Amino acid sequence: MAAARPRTTVRTAVVWDVLREALGRIDGGAGSGTSPLRVVDAGGGSGGFAVPLAELGHDVTVVDPSPDSLAALERRAAETGTAARIVAVQGDVAGLAEVVPAASADLVLCHSVLELVDDPAAALQAVAQVLRPGGVASILVANRVAAVVARVAAGRIAEARRLLDDSTGSAGDGDPLLRRFAVDELHALAVAAGLRPQLTHGVRVFADVVPPALVDGDPDAARELLELEHAAADRADFLAVATQLHLLADRG
């Protein structure tokens, strides 16, 4: 399997660091490797998170509506020797409770899903339902404010205005996403679903504005960008310009 390009690695590094810390805290450190955790990856596709988590020794159930993505996941799991720890299930996040036992998961990933579902509130309620008490949800969403700024920077002023004015943060026809979120909207959804927000991080604060050729062709630049992303990730004043918002919330 080809190695990820440096800028791709930078885009996911903050999420991975936050997840590693969360794994270590679940069950008072059980996530550090002393025993496997039960992980559900809702909308996990071809296993970008599921396979590495299985490589760490955790048991992962991936629920995704795409049979093609699940087939790719199974191939990837076979190639990496993690097939015994990964279960692929066709379904969507709103129906999570139909395929995953209630209160059974230590960790549920819901990454880049709420922007696409018909009812994000119902989706998060399903996430909360399958989490055990004390379990953690990792929620990654597109940031409404950053999307407006990015379109202005690209000269797409009319589209930026539509995003600014639209109540869901969509640019309308042609927009691949149904909605985007501000921090307060994301927190309110989590609370309404019975989750308690704990940490919110900015993801891709700078990675999407750096020329790809610079980072992919210069290891020092990639390292410096990664350090900058980490430095800004948990600063509240930079959340607004992060391409994505990453929320960790637990179930009481």
Residue, then its C-alpha position, 0 to 999 in steps of 0.5 A: m500500500a502506498a504511503a500517505r503524502p505528507r499533506t494528507t498525513v498533516r490533515t489527519a494527525v491532530v485527529w489521531d493524536v486526540l484519539r490516542e489520548a482518548l484511548g488511553r483514558i477509556d477504562g482508566g487506561a485500558g485503551s493503552g493496549t492492556s485490553p481491546l476496546r470495542v470500537v464502532d466506526a459509523g460511516g467508516g468507509s474503506g477503513g482509514f481509521a478502522v484498520p489502524l485501530a485494529e492494528l493497535g489491538h482493538d475490535v472495530t465494527v464498521v457500519d457504512p451504506s456503501p458495499d463498495s467501500l466495505a469491500a475495499l475495507e475487507r481487502r485492506a484488512a486482509e492485506t494488513g492482517t487485521a481481518a479478525r478484528i474488523v467486522a463490516v456491516q452495511g447500514d447507515v448511522a441513523g440505523l446504528a442501533e439496529v446492527v450494534p447492541a445498545a450500550s456496547a461500544d467504548l468508542v464510536l467514530c462519527h467522522s464526516v458523516l453528519e454533513l451528509v445524513d438527512d437528520p444529524a440529530a437522529a444520527l447522534q442519538a443513535v451514536a449515543q444509544v450504542l455507547r456504554p456509560g463512560g464511552v466516548a464519541s469522536i465527532l468530526v464535521a465540516n466547519r461552516v465559518a471556514a467554508v465561507v472564508a475559503r470560498v472568498a479566498a478562491g474568488r467565489i464570492a456569490e457562493a460564499r454569500r449563499l453559505l453565509d446566509d443558508s441556515t444549514g451552511s450549504a451552498g445549494d446545488g452542486d454542493p457535495l455537503l448538505r450542511r456544515f456546523a459552527v461550534d455552538e451548533l455542534h455542541a447543542l446537537a451533542v447535548a440534545a443527543g445525551l452526550r457531554p462535550q469534553l474537548t473541541h479541536g480545530v483540524r486542518v487550520f492551515a493544511d488546506v491553504v499551504p501549496p501542496a507542492l511545498v509540503d509534499g516536496d519538502p520534509d522540513a516544511a511538512r514537519e513545520l506545518l504539522e507542528l503548527e497544526h498541533a499548536a493551533a488545534d486547541r486554541a479557541d481563537f483558531l477554531a473558526v478558520a479550521t476546515q473541520l471541527h473535532l469534538l470528543a463527547d462522552r456518555g454519562 
